[in-house]
């Protein structure tokens, strides 16, 4: 749900998780998520520091 741009709190409400620790334990990140995040960070740093 977080990948679909729901807030963590909304996703927790829908899925029934009561704590952030449990929600994060089961919020599996895949390699594609990490690659997109790295690209966004690279773009931010390029734009911010140039």
Residue, then its C-alpha position, 0 to 999 in steps of 0.5 A: x500500500x505504501x508503494x501505492x502512495x498511501x501514508x504509513x498510518x493509512x496502510x496500518x489502519x487498513x492492514x490492522x497493524x497496531x505498531x510501526x515496528x510490526x508494520x515495518x517488519x512486514x513492509x518488504x522492500x524490493x531491489x526496484x524500490x531501492x533503485x528508484x530511491x537511489x535515483x531520486x536521491x541522486x537527482x536531488x543531490x544534483x539539483x541541490x548542489x549545482 
